[in-house]
Amino acid sequence: MERRDFLKTSAGIAAFTAVSAGQVRGANDRLRVGLIGCGGRGSLDARLMRGTPEDLQAMARGNADPRLKEPRNVEIAALCDVRGSRIESAKQWAPQATTYKDFRELLADKSIDAVIIGTPDPWHAQMLVLACEAGKDVYVEKPVMYRLREARTMVEAVRRSKRIVQVGTQHRAADHMAEAARMVQGGKIGEVHFVRVWNYMPRMGSARPVPDSEPPADLNWDAWLGPSPKVPFNSARLNYRSFMDYTNGLITDYGNHRFDSVHQIMGVENPVKVSSSSVNFDKQKAGDLFDFQQATYEYPNFIMSYEACVYNGHGLGGRTPGMRYYGASANGEDRPHGMAFYGTEAALFVDRIGMELYPEVRGGAGRGGRGAPPAAPARPPLERFHMNEEEPTALHTKYFVDYVRSRKDPFANIEVGVRATAIGCMGNVAAWTGRKLTWDAETWRFKGDDEANKKYLFREYRKPWDLVKFA
């Protein structure tokens, strides 16, 4: 089943989609947006937010949704990057944009209404706070922050400034995620007490080390490092997702999206306890990204198991003929990313571009050959079900424009964003300490664990890039 057929038979989704434009800021008013971080992801966000036909073609199937054809009246009016070649590349598609090498100069430009933050993770918190203080609305890529202690200051800055801030967790714009939430919370698949999340990335982070060297002439290496530790330039570090100095591994990079979706689908916000193990077997690679990680999160009414693997792409068995899977290789046999909700009536498998329902088999020997389970009240039999829809990034960026114009709080707001990122950060702290930790959602601290709180809630910013103080 494709999205167009799915929406004909699905109820309750309209309430989840973005508010209509033009309620406060006129739809005819040009929205001037600045891009901070002109790499691949930031540039894609900016071009899709602008919404011209050639930009929407950057996303496969991106023009299929009629909502994407609504006028945007968005101009990418400013570009900022610490590497000149990135700016020059972005100027190819935004030739009229003003360029900056220091993001603070862009924030001081009063003609800019909103900014996109597409930098490495350790910069996100400071840039978000400073952008809000400068009166800019913000689209910030995930992970929202680098360390847990940054979250409360970020939320306070957003609420104090009354800015519109949307996080780049584009699953929130996918119609089938809202339908999955309706199904699970409405009891369609029975009681759900176990959820599995996985990210399997074959050969990720397998590049070999290279020697230190002088930075390229067009790169401000000190500004690129920013608040992170000072180290000599090494070209391998430009692939920052392989170095824990600039990321927290697959668990916050790829897991972040799925943790947010678990929260949405299960109707929860915070776990109670977390434990985790991580390991590196490849000692010859460039970087220190975990090769494998497993984390277990205890919520009040269910357990979530997370798995990360960089050796193999087969995260889950079971395939449906004709079904597309997010991130799968050309032959479609692997299933790298997803979530599985195991209910008493059915298992629901969900990824970014679709979902499948597997009804629970009844009868026979039952559990482990010990006889049939106790009789349950008769329910209508569930039918095998699967559907696909378009990748939601283009729609997610369009919704940000709608929210800026309406001055309504986004569904992927700052609180939603920090809670999703926090799950991955908690998993790392549990792995680093080797202990099961108890999370206090009121204080944003671990209960009764001084080492975890003092050592791992925050990493001190390197001077002179400590531009914001985090309580």
Phi, psi and omega in degrees: 000135177262171187304317184298323178284322180300316183291335178292331185253356184260139181249156169081007183275328187303325181294342183269339185287167187294156178293158180285152183282164170088008182285325180238295178277127184299140180296340179274351178284127180289130177264119183261119187244140174250140179255122176252108185101094189263030175285193186299313184289313180300318180295321177297314178304314183295315182293321178290324178296323177295321168077020176286158183306318181292330177289318181294335177290347176293341177254125178303132179067012188295338181271000186289331185274122182298336179296334182284347183269358177292142180301142179255315187057049180246134176242128170278097194262348181212145179230138179220132174201153179275359178240120185300323181295328177294318179296317180298322178295317180293330179295342177295327180251353175225065190295336183271356186290143171285142184247147180222149174258344180237121185297335180293328176291322176297316181296333179281349180285107186289348179279350181271126182272323186212158179229152171253128177256110182234038183266174169302155191305318185296346178272342191302312187297311182295316181297321179298311182299313182293325177295318178297318179295333178275002177083020180261141165284156192223133164252112184247130178291155174275162349298141186296322182222172180261326179226154188299324186291345179288338193297312187294321178297322179296312180299316180298320180295318180296312184289324179293320183275347182058036177272157174272118180234123176239138180266146183281043174266083192290350174304330182296341179267357183275125182299323185289337175293319176296322178291321176299319177297318179297319181295312184290310182290337176275359176084011184298324181260014177086199179283131180246113179238004177215131179230137178241137179231139182215149170224110181243118189233092183297131175069010178291139176068029184259007181296146180277153180297153174232156181288156172299156181205182174282142179292155175303151184298333184268005185249127170272091187296321180296319178289326177299314177295319178054237183285354182281164182302146178285126177218157175297155178295136173216125186300333179297331183290342176295337168275072194294341180292353178263358186237126182290351171295336187234357181212174175243018177092183181301331186296328176259334182285298180268325179296328183310313179302314187285328174297320177298320180291323175299317177301316180295313186288322181273348179072040182233172181232322187218142171281169178258317182225156179213141172222155185199153172228145178216156183204150171242119176262328182276098183275355184258358184281162173277124181102177184227027175301137177300135173286321181220144173211139173230132179226142179240127181243129177259114173263168183305330186229008178199167176245136175245128176251129179245139178228133173235138184211132178250013182255346193202147182257000185268078183289333183206139177281172178093119179226150176246125179305132179084354181277138174262141181239137185296128176079003183292154178287176187302325181280351174071011184276337181269167181217080194290327190227146174169183178221144177231127179249113187262102179259167179290342181253338183192162170252132180246116179258130187228136166224186189300330187241016177174181178204159180222140177247125177247105179300145178290136180283131180249158177088184180077202186288340178080211191288108174060026180075013183265015181102167183289149177291165179303146181298138179248158177304141181298133177229151177302137180296140177276147179256146175303137189213141171207154179203157174232155168217179184287154173300132195269005185299316181300317180292323181297318178292326177295320179297324178302316178300317178301316182291323177298317181290324183273342185061034175258148181291129181295157174290331174261063186276184187294322179295317176301317183294313183291327179293322179291315179296325181301329182299314178295318179299318177300318180299321178293318179299320178297321178292318182294323180276336183073023183231155168283129184246150177251126185263135175253104184290342179283317183261350185056048178219163175272132183289127171066026180225089183298322181296313180300319182288318184282325188266329192238355178286337184206148170245121183303137180284143178283134175285147004268024185265016174271076189274341181229140177263130181250122184291000000 
